[in-house]
Amino acid sequence: MTRIWMFGDDVDTDQILPGRYAPYMTSEAELSKYPFIEARPEFAGQVVRGDVIVAGKNFGCGSSREYAPRALYMVGLGAVIAPSFSRIFYRNALNLGLPLFEADLTDQVSDGDEAVLILDRFELLVGDRCIALPAPAPWVREVWENGGILAYYARYGRFPVGERTCHTTSA
Amino acid sequence: MTHQTMAEQILSHAVGHPVTPGELVIVDVDCCMSHDSLTPEVIGVLRDILHVERIHDPSRVAVIMDHVAPAATVATANAQVLVREWVAEQGITSFYDVGCGVCHQVMIEEDLVEPGQIALGTDSHATSYGSVGAFGTGVGTRDMALALASGQIWLRVPTTILVRVSGRFNPGVSPKDLSLYLCGLLGLDGATYEAVEFHGLDWLPLDGRETLASMTTELGAKVGLVPPFGPAAAHLNVPEWLHVDEEAIYSRIIDIDLATLEPQVSIPPEVDHVRLASELGDVAVNQVFIGTCTNGRLTDLRAAADILRGQHVAAGVRLLVIPASHRILQDAIAEGVLQDLLAAGATIGTPGCGPCIGRHMGVIGAGEVCLSTANRNFRGRMGDPEGLIYLSSPETAAASALTGRITDPRTLRGGE
């Protein structure tokens, strides 16, 4: 069963993946062992494919290190849902194909709640509740569906084009 | 002609039509900076996923070894071997090996980035390039790999926060205090996605401009622009279309009289937890670190030396000074600044990032307190997660090294 992991405001990249555990310092193969290794040491061992992080504002602030969202992607995280994201983290996650939703669910769910993300319907099922998530812009969805920016670029030979639909979204 | 912020002017020039905030644009990249920490990943993406044998334009690329330099472990040494081989294979001539300095400082010192350009770095403090009027922004591995492969990137045109400065810094107060004040005022996400543009600083030397531009990333900003005008910019090649436009639409205007600014300290574990140094109370320090892309320049070392000259750091305090570049180190030696610092008990490190990201050359242990002139104090950033990082100006750092406690530098100067 998949679950929700709750985090607070301003979760920085030094919490998500400390620089001392970067692939440069260890190895790419080890990266999946280290997300939240100091901030929440049980996370990496217990997270299962499809789990969802629900956090407060400004998730992913700090460094440009792509290995922070990449570690979350590697452990199979389904999505991060937060009211806002730091801009480099947003780009890196989008480029990897890790879904981010801009929504504040911090008052609606709790840490450890069983939850199922239905990505193609933008829904989060929590107990008997169905929480609608904001639909991403069509081009964002295209990047997700292609498995990230590299596959997207290889397929279309260009970067995504389109309008931003959400004011707070960063890029 | 439409009125535009500097960020809008630069992106408009790049795409060939007047852009508006919110618009997605695809632009040619004028220069790409990649450092030793992320270049191995970029090489992996280029070779193994994109299958790119030759990058788009090696003349627009700089590779700089600063994050773990010299190599501290076998893993980093081997990664650096890979980087050096790839740099040679691609014909990248702007390669700066161990000891040249922090990437952003080298980019500006070596004139690798110019006003009006679009510059990417695999580092969030690539906003530093705004100190010479360039659209400098940080990106991750995949963005950099695609920029190297294609010569382009996609960007959303940001809105702009205007910081309108008047007055001058009082003695003991410097640009870092302005940056920390803004962090306290706006918060860690106060400029998320936005540009920050500073007006009223034509008098400010380049070193201080770099501090201000660099630190805008701690507000979440995409770029931090100091208009490239005044004496400090006289050597720069400013394109005729780039100008300051007071009539442009700014999302927010912040007015600051520098004469009212006092020494600021950011307390752990977040940069926007800012207090006045004079109101901090009694905070003993184990280590004081003066350096990094934020505050490791000659102006900063001079300011520290002026406070430390003829005195010695407090017993039990380690003062670590790491010049931001080889050139700064040489200049500090020539001026006698380095001798003053050494005589006061400082330890000097190899120009580069030092312990800022907790990898080598002065990481802190559990229960230790470090006062740092760097840019971030997140939990665990400089070493053990039970260590504490405070942030300040070089002046406050030097004063604190003398007393062993976080100290308002004005209290050492006869109440100036």
Interface residues (C-beta under 8 A of the other chain):
Chain A: D10 D12 D14 Q15 P18 G19 R20 A22 P23 Y24 M25 T26 S27 E28 E38 A39 K57 N58 C61 G62 S63 S64 R65 E66 Y67 R70 S84 S86 R87 I88 R91 N92 N95 L96 G148 I149 L150 Y153 A154 R158 F159 P160 V161 G162 E163 R164 T168 T169 S170 A171
Chain B: G22 E23 L24 I26 D36 S37 L38 P40 E41 G44 V45 I49 L50 H67 V68 T73 A75 T76 A79 G121 T122 D123 S124 A126 G138 V139 G140 T141 R142 D143 A145 L146 S150 Q152 I153 W154 L155 R156 L188 D189 T192 Y193 G220 K222 E270 I357 G358 R359 R376 F378 R379 G380 R381 G383 P385
